[in-house]
Amino acid sequence: MSERQVEILVGNLLRYGVILASALVLLGGVLYLIYHGKETPNYQIFRGEPPAFRSPEGVATSALSGRRRGITQLGLLLLIATPVARVAFSLLAFAEKISAANFMF
């Protein structure tokens, strides 16, 4: 794979990852505000994250079941995972290039 192809793939990975993550966060946020927008928050009592949102599997399960908060958090996880995937993909492309160079000698 040429350097230009890798650059295009990495660019598309970042672009579509951020677009999808933003769409999920927007969808979850709008749905959350539709159902809870008029509630008054109670800041007197601290409530931590529910157990369902403490792992990526719990977030995915929550989002797939249609929970608004789960959709938003899945979007945030995807937003975090996008640059991590870019680095992993770039490392794989670099390793492929190095192995191809070593094969020639």
C-alpha positions in Angstrom: 0.0 0.0 0.0 1.5 3.4 -1.0 1.9 6.3 1.4 -0.8 8.2 -0.4 -3.3 5.4 0.1 -2.4 5.2 3.8 -2.9 8.9 4.2 -6.3 8.7 2.4 -7.4 5.8 4.6 -6.3 7.5 7.8 -8.0 10.7 6.8 -11.2 8.9 6.0 -11.0 7.0 9.3 -10.7 10.2 11.2 -13.4 12.0 9.2 -16.0 9.3 9.4 -15.2 8.3 13.0 -15.7 11.9 14.2 -18.9 12.3 12.0 -20.4 9.1 13.4 -19.4 9.9 17.0 -20.9 13.4 16.7 -24.1 12.1 15.2 -24.5 9.6 18.1 -23.8 12.3 20.7 -26.2 14.7 19.1 -28.9 12.0 18.8 -28.5 10.9 22.4 -28.4 14.5 23.7 -31.5 15.5 21.8 -33.4 12.4 23.0 -32.2 13.1 26.5 -33.4 16.7 26.4 -36.7 15.7 25.0 -37.4 13.5 28.0 -35.5 15.2 30.7 -35.1 18.8 29.5 -37.5 20.4 32.0 -36.3 18.5 35.1 -34.5 20.6 37.7 -31.1 19.1 38.6 -30.5 18.3 42.3 -26.8 19.0 43.0 -27.2 18.4 46.7 -26.8 14.7 46.3 -23.9 13.2 44.4 -24.9 10.2 42.2 -22.0 8.4 40.5 -22.2 6.5 37.2 -24.6 3.6 37.2 -22.9 0.2 36.9 -24.2 -0.1 33.3 -22.0 2.7 32.2 -18.7 1.7 33.9 -17.5 -0.6 31.0 -17.5 -0.3 27.2 -19.7 -3.5 27.1 -22.3 -1.9 29.4 -22.3 1.3 27.3 -22.8 -0.7 24.1 -25.6 -2.8 25.6 -27.3 0.3 26.9 -27.0 2.1 23.6 -28.3 -1.0 21.7 -31.3 -1.2 24.0 -32.1 2.4 23.0 -31.3 4.2 26.3 -30.6 7.8 25.6 -27.7 8.1 28.0 -26.1 5.0 26.5 -26.3 6.4 23.0 -24.5 9.6 24.1 -21.8 7.7 25.9 -21.3 5.3 23.0 -20.7 8.4 20.8 -18.2 9.7 23.3 -16.4 6.3 23.4 -16.3 6.3 19.6 -14.9 9.8 19.7 -12.1 8.6 22.0 -11.5 5.4 20.0 -11.1 7.2 16.6 -7.6 8.7 17.2 -6.5 5.4 18.9 -7.6 3.5 15.8 -5.7 6.0 13.6 -2.5 5.3 15.6 -3.0 1.5 15.4 -3.7 1.7 11.7 -0.6 3.9 11.1 1.5 1.4 13.1 0.2 -1.5 11.0 1.0 0.4 7.8 4.5 1.3 9.1 5.1 -2.3 10.1 4.0 -3.5 6.6 6.3 -1.0 5.0 9.3 -2.1 7.2 8.7 -5.7 6.5 8.4 -5.1 2.7 11.7 -3.1 2.9 13.4 -6.0 4.8 12.1 -8.5 2.3 13.8 -6.6 -0.5 17.3 -6.9 1.1 
